Amino acid sequence: MSAPHRVYLVPGMFGFGRLAGYDYFRHLRQALATRYSDAGVELVTEIVTTPPTSSLRHRSRILARAVQRTAGESGPIHLLGHSTGGLDARLVLSPTTNLDVAPERLSWTARVSSALSLNTPHHGTPLASYFSTVSGTRVLYALSLLTVVSLSVGEPSLAVFSRLLAGIGGIDRIFGGDLRLISRITDVILRFVDDEGRGEIHEFLSKVRVDQGAIIQIMPEAMDLFNAAAEDDARIRYGSVITAAPRPHPVRFAKRVRSPYSAFSAAMFSTLYQFTSQRHEMYPYARPSAREEELLTLGIEQDVNDRSNDGIVPTLSMLWGKLIWCGEADHLDILGHFEDDQRPRQHVDWIASGARFTRKRFAEMMDAVVAFQLNQR
């Protein structure tokens, strides 16, 4: 019997493994398991728990240790990184970088078949420049809170969140860095979480607050140096999934807003989108080939340019290796955190972006992911 394929799921800036009982990669894991089973291939999935905003080098060392500890003796290995998780994968696999890791801890890299990135800022994101400011640091904390709340805490607390947000008087107080307001919202929401879950969320948010090394490192000017130093391993197939969210439009959002929480979420996305669309003049993104341009036009169904983005990462910054799938989606839609068009309770939307991402598109994307991993495309 052949050894199983091992897929390592690496979270990004707002990601985690399990938090307050919520499995961040649940939809991805289920989709992978179904497709590997259909292909008659044994699969083992592993989730790598990395600090959300720590330096890429530190996160990559954690990734190296996690794989070395769990990879077994044989069988193909696939790294699947979302957001900055895709950079962790590139860094740990690069033969030209020094992670200060003993060589025996990296022996598993010889078995890596593919490295696939989902919505990864390979050429940086302008949003990082804002997050590095004093007020931006507080917004980063608030966005991390919003992510944890919307995905893991559930409807009762969101109702309370909606009432709190109704009294804020506008998003400016959050983006103005009103730390007392953010702390108040955090305390009220966490009353709905049991002691263990509350501790886990506090620990996650504390990591965001005290260590933000990756924020500086994913600025476009910093990623210019990263790309000069971190070469790809010629033995490994690299691929990328790329998305763009629709440009925020008041009429489109008005149709989707059903509560103060949705209104806040839509306003948050609109602001993030505007920051992310501010291209750096000196450090360009990837330039798609003619074939890639054709795929982007067909998949995303809108003009893709330097201002296109998913609310966090510019679309053209996501391109690395082979373009295996592209479509309209925001930063977390691609993991299955979208407004479900068929079974609303099966998927929890991250933020009101207006993207038309559905179960059908998620299935198409996962088909492409597994086909790439199994070297069928």
C-alpha positions in Angstrom: 0.0 0.0 0.0 1.4 3.4 -1.0 2.1 6.1 1.6 -0.6 8.8 2.0 -0.3 12.2 0.6 0.1 14.8 3.4 -1.4 18.3 3.0 -0.3 20.9 5.4 -2.7 23.9 5.8 -0.9 27.1 6.8 -3.1 30.0 8.0 -2.4 33.6 7.2 -2.6 36.9 9.1 -6.1 36.5 10.6 -6.1 32.7 10.6 -5.8 30.0 13.2 -6.2 26.3 13.6 -9.1 25.8 16.1 -10.3 28.7 18.2 -13.2 28.7 20.7 -14.3 25.4 19.2 -14.3 26.7 15.6 -12.3 24.8 13.0 -10.9 27.6 10.7 -10.0 25.1 7.9 -13.1 22.9 8.2 -14.5 23.6 4.7 -11.1 23.2 3.1 -10.4 19.9 4.9 -13.8 18.4 4.0 -13.4 19.4 0.4 -9.9 17.9 0.2 -11.0 14.7 1.9 -13.9 14.2 -0.5 -11.8 14.7 -3.6 -8.8 12.6 -2.5 -11.2 9.8 -1.7 -12.9 10.1 -5.1 -9.4 9.8 -6.7 -8.6 6.7 -4.6 -5.7 8.5 -2.9 -5.2 8.3 0.9 -4.9 11.7 2.5 -3.7 13.0 5.8 -4.3 16.7 6.6 -2.4 18.6 9.2 -3.1 22.2 10.4 0.0 24.3 11.3 -0.7 26.7 14.1 1.3 29.8 13.7 1.2 33.2 15.4 -1.1 35.4 13.3 1.1 38.4 12.7 4.6 37.3 13.8 7.6 37.6 11.4 7.6 35.4 8.4 10.9 33.8 9.5 9.5 32.9 12.9 6.3 31.5 11.3 8.4 29.5 8.8 10.5 27.9 11.6 7.2 26.8 13.3 6.1 25.4 10.0 9.4 23.5 9.6 9.1 22.0 13.1 5.5 21.0 12.6 6.1 19.2 9.3 9.3 17.5 10.6 7.3 16.2 13.7 4.4 14.8 11.8 5.5 13.9 8.2 6.3 10.3 8.8 8.9 8.4 6.7 7.5 8.5 3.2 4.8 9.9 0.9 4.3 13.1 -1.0 3.9 16.4 1.0 1.9 19.4 -0.2 2.0 22.8 1.5 -1.2 24.9 1.1 -0.9 28.4 2.5 -3.5 31.0 2.8 -2.5 34.7 2.7 0.8 35.1 4.5 0.8 31.3 5.0 1.8 31.1 1.3 4.9 33.2 2.1 5.8 30.9 5.0 5.7 27.9 2.6 7.9 29.7 0.0 10.4 30.7 2.7 10.7 27.3 4.3 11.2 25.6 0.9 13.7 28.2 -0.5 17.2 26.8 -0.9 18.7 30.3 -0.7 17.5 31.4 2.8 18.6 30.8 6.3 15.9 30.0 8.9 18.4 29.1 11.6 16.9 25.6 11.6 19.0 22.4 11.8 19.3 20.6 8.5 17.7 17.5 9.8 14.5 19.4 10.6 14.3 20.3 6.9 14.9 16.8 5.4 11.2 16.5 4.6 11.5 19.2 2.0 12.9 16.6 -0.4 9.4 15.0 -0.4 7.4 18.2 -1.2 5.5 17.8 -4.4 3.6 21.1 -4.5 3.4 24.5 -2.8 0.1 26.2 -3.4 -0.9 29.7 -2.3 -4.4 31.1 -1.8 -4.7 35.0 -1.9 -1.0 35.4 -0.9 0.7 38.9 -1.0 3.7 37.7 -3.0 4.4 41.2 -4.1 3.2 42.9 -0.9 0.0 44.8 0.0 -0.3 48.6 0.6 -2.7 47.8 3.5 0.4 46.7 5.5 1.7 50.3 5.4 -1.5 51.5 7.0 -1.5 48.7 9.6 2.0 49.7 10.7 0.8 53.1 11.8 -0.5 53.8 15.4 -4.1 54.0 14.4 -3.7 51.2 11.8 -2.3 48.9 14.5 -5.6 49.3 16.4 -7.6 48.7 13.3 -5.7 45.5 12.8 -6.7 44.4 16.3 -10.3 45.4 15.6 -10.3 43.5 12.3 -8.8 40.4 14.0 -11.6 40.7 16.6 -14.2 41.0 13.8 -12.8 37.9 12.1 -12.8 35.8 15.3 -16.3 36.9 16.2 -17.9 36.5 12.8 -16.4 33.0 12.3 -16.4 31.4 15.8 -18.6 33.1 18.3 -22.0 32.8 16.6 -25.3 34.6 16.3 -26.2 35.5 19.9 -23.1 37.6 20.3 -23.5 39.1 16.8 -26.9 40.4 17.9 -25.2 42.2 20.8 -22.4 43.3 18.5 -25.0 44.8 16.2 -26.6 46.8 19.1 -23.2 48.1 20.2 -22.2 49.1 16.6 -25.6 50.9 16.2 -24.4 53.3 19.0 -21.0 53.9 17.6 -22.0 56.7 15.3 -19.9 55.6 12.3 -16.9 53.6 11.4 -14.6 56.6 11.9 -14.3 55.9 15.6 -12.8 52.5 14.9 -10.5 53.7 12.1 -9.6 56.6 14.3 -8.1 54.2 16.8 -10.6 54.4 19.6 -9.0 51.7 21.7 -11.5 52.0 24.6 -14.3 51.3 22.2 -12.6 48.3 20.8 -11.9 47.0 24.3 -15.5 47.5 25.3 -16.8 45.6 22.3 -14.3 42.8 23.0 -15.4 42.5 26.7 -19.1 42.4 25.8 -18.8 39.9 23.1 -16.6 37.5 25.0 -19.3 37.2 27.7 -21.0 34.7 25.3 -17.9 32.5 25.2 -17.1 29.8 27.8 -14.0 30.2 30.0 -11.8 28.0 27.8 -12.8 29.7 24.5 -12.5 33.2 26.1 -8.9 32.4 27.1 -8.1 31.2 23.6 -9.5 34.3 21.9 -7.7 36.6 24.4 -4.5 34.8 23.7 -5.0 35.1 19.9 -5.7 38.8 20.2 -2.7 39.3 22.5 -0.4 37.8 19.9 -1.8 40.2 17.3 -1.1 43.1 19.7 2.4 42.2 20.9 4.1 40.8 17.7 3.4 42.4 14.3 6.7 41.6 12.6 4.9 40.2 9.5 3.1 43.5 8.9 6.3 45.4 8.1 7.6 42.5 6.0 4.6 42.3 3.6 4.8 46.0 2.6 5.6 46.1 -1.2 9.1 47.5 -0.6 9.9 44.7 1.9 8.5 42.0 -0.4 10.8 43.3 -3.1 13.7 42.1 -1.0 12.0 38.9 0.0 11.6 38.0 -3.7 15.2 38.8 -4.4 16.4 36.4 -1.6 13.9 33.6 -1.5 14.3 31.5 -4.7 11.9 28.7 -5.6 13.0 25.1 -5.3 13.2 23.8 -8.9 12.0 20.3 -7.9 8.7 21.7 -6.6 5.6 22.8 -8.5 4.3 26.2 -7.3 0.8 27.4 -8.0 -1.6 30.2 -6.9 -5.3 30.9 -6.5 -6.2 34.5 -7.3 -9.4 36.5 -6.6 -10.8 40.0 -6.7 -13.8 41.4 -4.9 -16.1 43.8 -6.6 -15.3 47.5 -6.1 -17.5 48.8 -3.2 -20.6 50.4 -4.5 -23.3 52.1 -2.2 -26.2 50.6 -4.1 -24.8 47.1 -4.0 -24.1 47.2 -0.3 -27.5 48.7 0.5 -29.1 45.6 -0.8 -27.0 43.4 1.4 -27.1 45.4 4.7 -29.7 43.8 7.0 -28.4 44.9 10.4 -26.0 47.4 12.1 -23.4 44.6 12.1 -23.8 44.1 8.3 -23.6 47.9 7.9 -20.4 48.1 9.9 -18.9 45.0 8.1 -19.6 46.6 4.7 -18.1 49.9 5.8 -15.1 48.1 7.1 -14.6 46.3 3.8 -15.1 49.4 1.8 -12.3 51.2 3.8 -10.0 48.2 3.6 -10.6 48.0 -0.1 -9.6 51.6 -0.7 -6.4 51.3 1.3 -5.5 48.1 -0.6 -6.1 49.7 -4.0 -3.4 52.3 -3.4 -0.7 50.9 -5.6 3.0 51.6 -4.7 4.5 53.6 -7.5 8.0 52.1 -7.2 7.3 48.4 -6.5 4.9 46.9 -9.1 3.0 43.6 -8.8 3.3 40.6 -11.1 2.7 41.2 -14.8 0.4 38.5 -16.1 1.3 36.7 -19.4 -1.2 36.8 -22.2 -2.6 33.4 -21.2 -2.9 34.5 -17.6 -4.6 37.7 -18.7 -7.2 35.7 -20.6 -7.8 33.4 -17.5 -8.2 36.4 -15.2 -10.7 38.0 -17.6 -12.7 34.8 -17.9 -12.6 33.9 -14.2 -13.1 37.2 -12.5 -15.4 38.8 -15.1 -14.1 42.3 -14.5 -11.1 44.4 -15.5 -8.2 43.2 -13.4 -5.6 46.0 -12.8 -3.2 47.2 -10.1 -6.1 48.5 -8.0 -8.1 45.2 -8.0 -8.0 43.4 -4.7 -9.8 41.1 -2.2 -10.0 43.7 0.5 -6.6 42.7 2.0 -4.3 41.7 -0.9 -4.0 43.2 -4.4 -5.1 40.7 -7.0 -1.9 40.9 -9.1 0.2 40.5 -6.0 -1.2 37.0 -5.6 0.3 35.6 -8.8 3.1 33.2 -8.2 3.9 30.0 -10.2 1.1 28.5 -12.2 -2.3 30.2 -12.1 -4.6 27.4 -11.3 -7.9 29.2 -10.5 -9.2 32.7 -10.3 -12.6 34.2 -9.5 -14.6 36.8 -7.7 -14.2 36.4 -3.9 -12.9 38.3 -0.9 -10.0 37.4 1.3 -11.7 34.6 3.3 -14.4 33.5 0.9 -11.8 31.3 -0.7 -11.6 29.2 2.6 -15.3 28.6 2.6 -16.2 31.6 4.8 -18.8 33.1 2.5 -22.6 33.8 2.5 -24.0 30.5 1.6 -26.5 30.6 -1.3 -28.0 27.2 -0.4 -27.4 26.4 3.3 -26.8 29.6 5.2 -25.8 27.8 8.4 -23.2 25.7 6.7 -21.0 28.7 5.9 -20.4 31.8 8.0 -19.6 35.0 6.0 -16.5 36.8 7.1 -17.4 40.3 6.0 -19.9 42.0 3.7 -17.8 42.4 0.5 -20.5 42.0 -2.1 -18.6 39.2 -3.8 -20.7 36.6 -5.5 -18.8 33.5 -4.2 -21.0 30.4 -4.0 -20.8 26.7 -3.1 -20.5 26.0 -6.8 -17.5 28.3 -7.2 -15.9 26.9 -4.0 -16.3 23.4 -5.4 -14.7 24.5 -8.7 -11.8 26.1 -6.9 -11.2 22.9 -4.8 -11.3 20.7 -7.9 -8.5 22.8 -9.3 -6.5 22.7 -6.0 -6.6 18.9 -5.8 -6.0 18.4 -9.5 -2.8 20.5 -9.1 -1.7 18.6 -6.0 -2.2 15.3 -7.8 -0.4 16.6 -10.8 -3.4 16.2 -13.0 -3.2 19.7 -14.5 
